[in-house]
Amino acid sequence: MDRGPLLEEDYDVLVVEVYARFPLNEFSELADELRRRCKLVGVLHLSYRRDIDPLLRIKWDGFVFFDERYYNELLKGYDLSNLGKLSEIPYPCAIVKNISAERPEFAENLPLFFTYGRQPYLEYIDYIQALRKLLGDVDFKYFVIRSDQQLPIKESWIIQVVDRPSLIKIYRYLMGADIHLLPKGDTRGVVVSSTVAQCLHSGTPTIVPDTRYFETIPVDERGIGPVVKYRIGDADDLLEKIRLLVSDEKVREEVAEKARQYALENSEIVVAKKFLEFVNSL
């Protein structure tokens, strides 16, 4: 950790996102000195209770968690006196406006599925299996952008690109696609999906597995809401959800509207205002 900027810069509040790779032990050596200069606010972005103890040894003015799971599963039962004032503030959703859609030429007049990110190959398997089953009924293209390397699979309907596009470019591709397929494995930890927070405001229907990454996003008995959820590991359930979105424009419009509304309710502006209110209350 470079201590220079922390100790030399002039600021009123220091907000620290406490995540798995953050050097808490090293930071703890500076915490008391920092609190003499400014308000010290932590944001809980850990996943497991086993990692909580070091942050409880630091004296904070206030501490923020994204939703009640973080309190109930990670903090509850501990002596939280060092955390100062607590507040629940949601993970922010990106709001990107005035973006025009970009649709690749290879998908002209064909349904286009889109995925971006660097998820492990195994997390794509449900989508690959479901789309293979769809092949006999519908011609389509699956556009995959990965930041490191291509998936170890060669199919004529899968178009792969290795790139790290900007958020603006991602939004152009999202808005040019018909359906966004978001791979994400399961975990027992408390987690949120930064990817879904980035993409919801695009309005492009996003299909996700029913893992902990998305469990706070509400859906109805059909699995329909701001996202469309399928049972992880069940390619048949996934195929059913894909067919529904491909064939039913009203459902696509319903998902798009709920996605945009969810993003606006949890937008970066809304979250920033809540942070300011919280900091001013300390």
ABEGO torsion letter per residue (X at the ends): XBAAAAAABBBABBBBBBBAABBAAAAAAAAAAAAAABBBBBBBABABAAAAAAAAABBBABBBBABAAAAAAAABGBBAAAAEBBBBBBBBBBBBBGBBBBBBAAABGBBBBBBBEABBAAAAAAAAAAAAAAAAABBBBBBBBBAABBBBBBBAABBBBBBBBBAAAAAAAAAABABBBBBBBBBABBBBBAAAAAAAAAGBBBBBBBBAAAAABBBBAAGBBABBBBBBGBAAAAAAAAAAAAABAAAAAAAAAAAAAAAAAABAAAAAAAAAAAAAAX
